Amino acid sequence: MKNHRGTAERDIQIVRHLLTHLGETVSGETLARKLGVSRVALHNRMAALKAMGFPLVSIPRKGYLLEEIPDLLVPPLFLALLESRELGRPYHYLEQTDSTNRVARDLARQGAPEGTLVVAESQTRGKGRQGRSWFSPGGENLYLSLILRPPISLLEVSHITFLASVALTQVIRERLHLEALIKWPNDIYIKGKKVAGILVEMESRGTMPQFLVVGVGLNVNTPPGGFPPEISTRATSLMMEGGKRLLRAQILAWFLETLEEWYRDLREGHREALLAYWRRYNYTLGRRVHLEDGREGWAVGITPQGSLLVRTQGGTLLSVGAGDVEVVE
Ligand code: BTN
C-alpha cells in the first residue's frame, strides 16, 4: 500500500513537472534527481504514463517531451491539476461502472470520507432524476459523484443541490465563457438546451443527513449528432456550444475548486451569496412553467428551503418542493 501510494504520488509529481514544461524537452537526469529516483525508475514511470494514454515522446539522450495535455481522467493528470484542499480526494477512477452514484453510495456506507470522488469514463446504467437514465458514452463527458457529509439539517439539503448547480454554472460561465443558466431545481442549460444534470442522493439518520452523494453528468465533448434521437433536440454539449474539444480533467478540477469555496461558506452558515447567484443565473424564474400535476403558472421565486414559488393563472401561490417543471416560455 505504502509503495503504491508512493508511486501514485510520484506520478502526480512527474505530470506536474511535464505540465509546467509543456512543449519542452524535460531532462530525465534533472527530473530523476528532483524526484530522488533512479533514471531506470523514472523511465518505468514514463512508460506507465504512456500506457495510460499520455502522448509522451522519449528523446534519446535528451529526455521526455509532452506536447499537449491529453483529454484523460486518469488520477495522475486530474490530481496534478486539482488545487482544492479537500474535495476530490480520495479519487476513484473507473473505466466503466453501472453508476458512479451507486459506487459512491457504497463507499460512503463503508465510511469513505467527505470529499471522496468517483469518476467513470462510461456508465452502463447512469441514473437521472425521477427514474430516468443518463446518456453516458465513454471518452466524451464527465460522470462524477462526490461524497459530502455536511453539518446541516435535512431541511437544508436542497442547498447542496444549489451548491452544485451554482459551482457548475460559474465554471461554465467564467472559465469557458458560455452562457449557462440554472433550470430549477438542478439542470444546467445553455441557449435553451440541457448541458448538465445533477442528482443528489442522501442517507440520513434522525434529522441530519449522514452523507450526500452529489452526482453530476456534464456533456463535454459529445459532437453534433452524437446524442440519441430521443434527447437530441433538447441536449447539448460544451463542445457543441463553444466549438472546441475541452479537457475534462481541467473542468473537473475547476468544478471541485469552485464547489469547495461555496461549500466552505455554506458550512459557515453563509448562504445569501449562493442563493443570490442561483437567482441571478436562473433560467426558470420569470418564465411560464408547466407542473407535473398539469397546472401552469409563472415561476416567481424560491423559498429559503429551495422550493419554487409558482403563481397560477387564478392567482394562487404554490410552493413546489420536488419534481420537475417544464418551462413553457
Ligand atoms: C438528471 O436527471 O438531470 C440528473 C442526471 C445525473 C447524472 C449523473 S452522471 C454521474 C452520476 N451517476 C449517475 O448514475 N447519475 C449521476
Boltz pocket constraint, residues with backbone or C-beta under 6 A from the ligand:
constraints:
  - pocket:
      binder: B
      contacts: [[A, 98], [A, 99], [A, 100], [A, 101], [A, 102], [A, 123], [A, 125], [A, 126], [A, 127], [A, 128], [A, 129], [A, 130], [A, 132], [A, 133], [A, 134], [A, 142], [A, 143], [A, 144], [A, 145], [A, 186], [A, 187], [A, 196], [A, 197], [A, 198], [A, 199], [A, 215], [A, 216], [A, 217], [A, 218]]
      max_distance: 6.0
